[in-house]
Amino acid sequence: MRKAIRPRKVGRACGKIILSGNTANRFGHRALAVPVDLHITAVWDKSDITQEDLRVVWPGQKEGEVWLTTVRNIIKLIEAKTGPLSGKLTIRNTLPLGKGMGSSTAIVVALARCFLGENCKDEALAIEDIINKAHSGLDFAAIWEERPVVIQGDKYEFIELPKGLQRGVLVDTGLPTAPTSIIIGRLKERLLKEKVLMDSVETIGNCTERLLSGEDPLTVFPDHYKGLVDLGVVAPEVQSLIEKN
């Protein structure tokens, strides 16, 4: 018997939070990231043939703006593997966009799973390398695996979170001042002239080890925050919000 072709396929990916080691992981230190229960969901209806090419619908997003442009760039890379796609693609998100929670990586993973299947890790990572150039691999690891991970260089491992890190509250601190790759580029330029900044990098890296050893996060996070402030990567409005609370 010939199998019926499923007219509808779904791909889904979560977001992530970096708990410790952000920026320091670009300088050889370990970083810790966890998935969050907020998602990008892509639904491909192959039976919708109202036009020859793929129609993309994302409620709240306008054609020509950054997120739909990102989707179309990803689709082009997928079509290089699958050939032309048609039908209707509907995207929805509970994951906040552009808030440093891995939304662009989640879009890559969700679309790859939708069009290429669940076992497309290598293909999804190749697309991530193009869409999010100079990424550290941390976002992709936590989002693809949907498990807490510790990464060093290009290698990561799964961990069980210490008890003190198993519950938390999300606070919206606004949009990042720049993508991580740009922030890291600027930081590397400064490090050539301001060697003392490496002390802050060491502090941030050590915070990851302290958390993994089971130290109370409330004693670790202030040092991590101070390290980031000393590096100059915390926006003034975020500093103000934190200091008020």
N, C-alpha and C positions, 0 to 999 in steps of 0.2 A: 504494500500500500504506500502511496506517496504521502509524505507528511504535509499537513497544511501549513502554509506560511503564516506566521503570526503577524498580524497587521500592526501591532503595537509593541514598542520596546521602551524600556525605562532604564535610565542610568541615574545614579544618585551618589553624592559625595558630601561628606561632612566638612566642617571648618576645623580650625585648630587654634590653640593658644600656646605661645612659648612661655613657659613658667620661669625658665632661667637659662642664662647663657646667651641671650640675644646679643648680637654683634661679636661677643667673645668667641663664638663658634667659628667665626671667619678667621680666627687667629690661633687655631689649634686646640681650643678648649672644648669640653663637652657641653652640649645644650640639651635641655629637657623640654619636650612639647607633648601636649595632650590633645586628643580630638574633643570636639564639642558637639552637642546634640542639636545642631543647627545645620541646615543642608541646602545644597543646590540640587534640584531635581529636573531632569530632562526627559520628556516623553515624546517619542517619535511615532507618529501615526502614518504608516506607509500607505494606508488606503485613501488618504486625502490627496487626490490628484487634480486639484483645482488649478494647478499650474505645473509647468514642467520641472522647475527647479525646486529646491527645498524652501518652504515658507517658514519663517521663524517668528514666533509670537512669544513675547516676554512682557506680561502686564507690568506697567509702570516704567518700562524702558522704551526710549525713542530711537528710531533708526538713525544711524550716523553718530550716535553718542558712544561713549567709551565701551560700555558693557556689551552692547549688540555688535559693535565693531570687533571686540575680542572674540565673541562667539563665531562670527563669520570667518575670522582668521583661523580659528581652530578647525572649523568645518572644511576649509580649503586644504588644510594639512591632512585631515581624515580622508577627504575625497581623493587625495593622492594615493591612498592605499585601497580605497573601496571602489573608486570610480564615482561618477556623478550621483548625488543623492536627490531624492524627490520626496514629496509628501509634506507633512506639517510637523514642525518641531516646536513644542511648547516648553518653556522654561519657567520655573517658579523658584523663589528663594525665601527661606526663613533665615538664612545666614546673611548678616549685614554685609554690604558691599563696600570695599575700600576702607575697612576699619582695622586692617592688620590681622585679620583672622583667616587669611588664606583663601579669600574668595576667588581670586583669579586661578589659583591651582585647583580649587574645587570645581570650577567650571571645566577646566581641562579634563579632570578625572570623570566627572559626570557625563560629559559628551563622549569621551573615549569609551566608557562602559556602555553607553546607549547604542553607539554605532559599531563598536568593535567587539563587544562582549565583555563579560566579567574578567576574563583572564588576559587582559591586554596591558599588563603593567609596563612591559618594555616599550610598547608603542606609545602609551600615555606619557612615559618619562621622556621619550624622544620629542614629543609635542611640547611638554613642559620646558625642555631645554631651549626651544625656539620662542615660545610665548613669554616665558619669564627668564630671560637671559641672565646669567650670572647668579642664579638662585643657589642657595646653600644645600638644598636637598631636604632640609628639615620639614618644611611645609608638606612636600610631597610624601615623605615617609609617614608622618602622622595622619595625613588625610587618606592616603591609599590604604594603610594598614588599619586605620580606625582603632588604634591602640596607643597607649603612652609609649613614647620612644625616647631613647637617648642617642644622640648622634655625635660622632667625632669624625671630621673629614667627610668622606663619602660612605662611611660605614655606620649603620645604626643597629640597635638592639632593642628588644622589648623589655619593659620593666613593669614591676608592680609598684604603684605609687605608694610612698610612705603614707601612713594614716593621716597626717596633718595636711596632706595635699588632696585628699579624696573629696572634699567639699569646698565650694567657693561661690562667690557672687561676681557676676559680670557688671562692670561699670563702663558706660560709654564715655570715652575721653575725646571723642571727635575724630576727625580725619587725620591720618599721619601727614607730616609736613612734606614727605617725599617717599618714594619707594625705597625699600631696604637696600637694593643694589646701589642706588645713588648715595644714600647715607653712608654706606660702607666705602664707596669710592672717595667721598670727601674725607672720611675719617682716615683712610690710608694715606692720603696726601698730607694731612695734619701730623700724622704719626712720624713722618720723615723729619719734621721740624720740632715737634713737641714730644720728645721721648717719654716725658713724665706721664703721658696718656696711657702708656702700657701698664702703669700701676693700676689704673681703673679697669683695663681689660683683665688683668690678673684677678682683681677683686670680683668682677662679674663671673669669671670662670670658676673661682673658688666657691662662689655661692651655689653653683650647681652641685658641687661635691658635698657641700654642707647639707643641702636639701636631701640628696640621695642617702646621706648617712643617717637621716631621720631627725635632724635638728629642727626645732620649732620654726615654721615658716615666718612667724612674726618677728623673729630675731634675724632672719636671713634677708627678707625682702627689703628692709630699709637700707642695708648695705648694697644690695643689688641696684636699688633705685639711685642711691648716691653715686654709684659707679657710672650709671648711665647719664646722670646729670653732669658729672665731671667730664664725660666724653662729649657733652654738648648735643646729645641726640634726643633730649626730651624737650618738647615744645613748651614755651613759656606758659601758655594757657593750661597745659596739662600739669606743670609744676604748681601753678596756682591752685588748681582743683585739688591736687593731692595734699598740698600744705594746709588747705582750709579744712580738710577732713582728717 
